[in-house]
Amino acid sequence: MTQTQSPPLSGDRTAISPRRLSIVHLLHTVAYGGIETLLINWLLHMDRRHFDTTLVVFDQPGAGGSERPFVDAAQRAGLTVRKICWGQFKPVRRSARQLRGIFDEVHADVLHTHNTYANVVGWYAARGTRIKTLASLYVWSDFGWKRNVLQRIDEWVLRRFDLLAAQCEQTRSDTISRGLPADKTVVAISGLEPDPVCLTESERREKRRELGVDEGEVILVSVARLYPEKAHDRLLHCFREIVNRRPQTRLWIVGTGPLQANVEALRCDLGLAATVKMCGFLNDLHGHLRCLDIQVHPSHGEGVPLAVCSGMASGLPVIASDVGGLREVIQHGITGILVPPAGDEAFPRRFVDAVIRLIDDGEERRRLGAAARHFIENDYSVAAATRQLENTYRNLVNACASASSS
């Protein structure tokens, strides 16, 4: 299956600039997830002969230091993280002044933003400068009134950016349908580092024992931020039926977020405390995934979730809702199984039936998992995604320089 991509800019000018380009990434993070993972992957794979990168996040002590898991992960990867102020009252001007100081210090050429508050502060800081602005877009959907307001803010501020990079074709289409300019909206795939380890069956059994998995258990895993659109409530209700029908099944929920207390309470209310494990954030995600059996990803809305790609890279069969850009990485029946969106009335039956089928058919699990891993290694690698992104930066700077000199 080949990933569809739109060109970085018309003309595809990829001549290397005569000097290294300075790229500043600005991220507003409230929980470690796919965006944080892909950003670290990109920065680790950037060609340092031609690009200097600076990573900036919002400092959020009033939110319990919610940026800390990402900062820790970036530092473990050898990246330096700068911080600008943030808080309950959204100090846009003060944050923008601090960001502008970083621009001056690193002689920034391109600002690349991720998420609404980063888009707003980044645009404000870059006004009146020569810095080119690029925003990554992941998903548009109905997320409730507060986040819908943020999406309306995005619609306004993104019109003022030089380029918009959608994570998948579906997000690009949704962006254009909201009235944002098609000629400034491109696709930039996320990519993912393939899991470098393939365990033998005996090694896998030993690792499972080390993780506390009993012989004969089938482990489902959900990897997602604990947010409403990830439909953990629907997952738990379905798992209640699954474990009734297949008592050897267990569910591990990997992720953090503001709904953690709600998810834990529902787990107890449904009598699932003994069969559902809350794993929180895992530093060694691939090390766990390669030892498990089936990844499940019900959802109300997505772009291309890196969590799903991580499971595919580790050779897991994935059962996911057919929303957003998921069909751009999962070919139904070949590299995974697609079921209706979590809010669809047909979802519970279709999801439960798909899970039961894979619990009962180990050979089908292995077939789907092998095809999924092959897709990530050959069609969705982080190396290919980073080269595409580098060309997008060059094209953006060169195109704007050509326009200003003509």
C-alpha positions, 0 to 999 in steps of 0.5 A: 500500500503506497502512502499518497502525498501532495508535493511540498510546494508547486515546482518542488524546488529542493536546492539546498540553501547556501547556509544551514537553516535554523528551524524552531519547533514550538509545542503546547503539550498537555500529555505525552502522545503521538505528536510528541513522539513524532517531533522527537523522531523528526529532530533525531533524523534531521540532517544536521549538516544543513539544519539547526533545530531548536525545540521550545515548549510551554512551561505549565507549572499551574497544570502540574508540569504537564509538559514534563513527560515530553521534556524528559523523553526529549532529554533522554533522546539527547535533545535540549528543550527551551521553555517559554511561560504559560498559565491559566490566563494565557499570557500570549504577549509575554510568551511571544516576547520570550519566543521572539528572543529565542528567534533572535538568539538562534537566527531563526528561518522557519517557525514550525508550530504544533497545536492551537496555543503554539499557533497563536503565540508563534504567529504573534511572535513572528509578525513583522519578521522575515521568519516563515511560519509552518503549522502541522495539522493533525485532526479536525473533529467535534471534540466538545465546546471548549476544543471546538472554540480552539479549532475556530481560533485555529481557522482564524490564525492559520490563514496568516501562516505561510504553509500548513502541513496536514498529517494525512490526506483526510486532514488536508481535505478537512482543512480545505473544507474549513475555508483554509487555502488549498494552495498553502496546504500540503501533506507531510506524513509523520513516519515512524522508526521501525521496531529494530527487534524481532523476538524468537518465540522463546524470547517472547515467552520469557519477556511475557513472563517478566511482564507478568503475563500468565500462560494462555492469557491474550493481552489487548493493548490500547495506546492513547491519551486519556481524552474524550475522542479516544473513546476509552468508555466505549472500549471498557464497555466492550471489553466487559463483554469480551472478557465474559466470552473469553475469560483469558483476555486482559486489557492494558491501557497505556497513556495519560491525560485528564480523563484518567480518574474517569477511566479508572472509576469506570473500570471499577464500576464495570468490575474490571479491576482484575482484568484491566491494567492502567499502565500510564506512560511507558518509556519502552513502548516497543519493548512492551508492544512486541510482547502483547497480542492485539492492539485496539484503537476505538476512536471518535476522530483521528489523523494518523495516530502514531500509537497505531503506527507503533503497534504496527511497527512492532508487528501487532494486529490492530483493530481500529475505528475507520476515522480520519486518516487511519485507512491511509495506513491500515488496509482492511483485512491486510494490514489490520481491521477497521471497524465503525467509529466509536460513536456509531451504533454498529461499533460495539458488535463489530468491534467485539466480533473482530476482537473475538475472532483474533483472540481465537485465531493466532495465525490470523494475528501473525499474518496481519501483524507481519503485513503491518510491520512490513508497511511501516518499514517500507512505506511509512518510515521516519527517514522518508518523512524527515527527508520530505519535511526537510525539502518542505523547509527548503522550498518554503524558504526558497519560494519566499525568497524568490517571491521577495526578489521578483 
